[in-house]
Amino acid sequence: MKDYQSMNPYNGEILENYTLDSSSAIHNKLQKALKIEASWSTLEIEVRCQLLTKVAELLIDRKEEYATLMTKEMGKPISQGIAEIEKCAWVCDFYALNAEDLLADEIIDTDADESFISHDPLGCVLAVMPWNYPFWQVLRFAAPTLTAGNTAILKHAKNVTGCSMAIEQLFLDAGYPEGCFQHIKAGHEEIEKLIADDGIKAVTLTGSEKAGKSIAATAGSNLKKSVLELGGNNACIVWEDADLDQYISTIATARMQNTGQSCIAAKRFIVCADIYDAFLEKFTNQVTSFKVGDPIKEDTFIGVMAQEDLAEELQKQVQDSIDLGAKVILGNERNGAYYSPTILTNVTEDMPVFKEETFGPVAAIIKVENREEAIKVATNSRFGLGSMLFTQDVDNAMNMISDIPDGAFFINDMVKSDPRLPFGGTKASGYGRELSREGILEFVNKKTVYIKK
């Protein structure tokens, strides 16, 4: 067994020491999930929905506690942590209210006397989740997956092990049977073995492209269903008629919330020349207005990055871009895990801050001549998670829908997830969908039933 630590990235305080689970301990947890599977999957859906409602209630009751835990483990500004827990309660309430209809048999008119599609749970689903939204990433998977009648095993990021343990206890406290939702502390080799086990029926991962390829390869070689939500370098397109006074706060928040550590954050700002100077001035002023400091304080908007090595990696991406001609307008200072809000101009398509995902508070600004060039530059990406476009010409913006190959296209708002809408990407941003109807049907057997009497 190997020990590891969780550490507060703001002050370096060691929070807890942990030991990875042994192979036998992980096996026992899987057996516990399989033992409860039959009774859980056949439990009336009304009862499963009632339990999910209880989860939502506990989340609201404990939101300050859970937000503080996130702040300590990965540096999330506490006000944003509270908002994250409230959003988790929202997704639980959404599925508690709608799951029965979403999972209902679909009647199909055929030559049979009766034919329909039923939605049966697959069984035990393995979830591999990241640290940047420690509760939301898990709950948006767990709420629909458990309510559909599956069981779940969570392998969370090591630096948020406390959050992982808290989520397991949350489901137990809400009344879920033991074995329905469990967390494990495991390394890569144990995860590979677990995916290969016949007891695991599917796997979902939110994380990096590298991790996604590894999980997909293992799942594929074992003929297991997988859903991947990977990185992104979302474009924020600003046409020449954008209402900056109305939307500049939204645009800046789209980059800097969660200290820039979001897959769906705006990372490349593609701005038409006619509005470029005004945009740069207003954007810089907005970014500098955000309160930087101790993430435990309620008025802090930008805190520290989750780990020092992440800040170092971001600094290298910025420096490599500067070496290729990018100019620093603001920031580019690092102190341990802290990386100052940074704005780069003169960004070209060969630079890391354009081509790669920058997971931190760095905004890359690209000037283009017109709307046509803006769309062309925006879609020049290996990723396909989401794009946003700001303009008063909404009719023409809507004509661009089919030109944006991403999983989401937001007009006059930042890309964000919503329980009522499907969420996921294309290209190197992964495949499959979470949330909405699509999310609850990812891990079910869509069974054709054909009856002649």
Secondary structure, DSSP 8 states (H G I E B T S, - for coil): --EEEEE-TTT--EEEEEE---HHHHHHHHHHHHHHHHHHHTS-HHHHHHHHHHHHHHHHHTHHHHHHHHHHHH---HHHHHHHHHHHHHHHHHHHHHHHHHTS-EE--SSSSEEEEEEEE-SEEEEE--SSSTTHHHHHHHHHHHHTT-EEEEE--GGGHHHHHHHHHHHHHTT--TTSEEEE---HHHHHHHHHSTTEEEEEEES-HHHHHHHHHHHHHTT-EEEEE----EEEEE-TT--HHHHHHHHHHHHHGGGG--TTSEEEEEEEHHHHHHHHHHHHHHHHHS-BS-TTSTT-SB---S-HHHHHHHHHHHHHHHHTT-EEEE---EETTEE--EEEES--TTSHHHHS---SSEEEEEEESSHHHHHHHHT-SSEES-EEEE-S-HHHHHTTGGG--SS-EEESS-----TTS-B--EETTEE--BSHHHHHTTTEEEEEEEE--
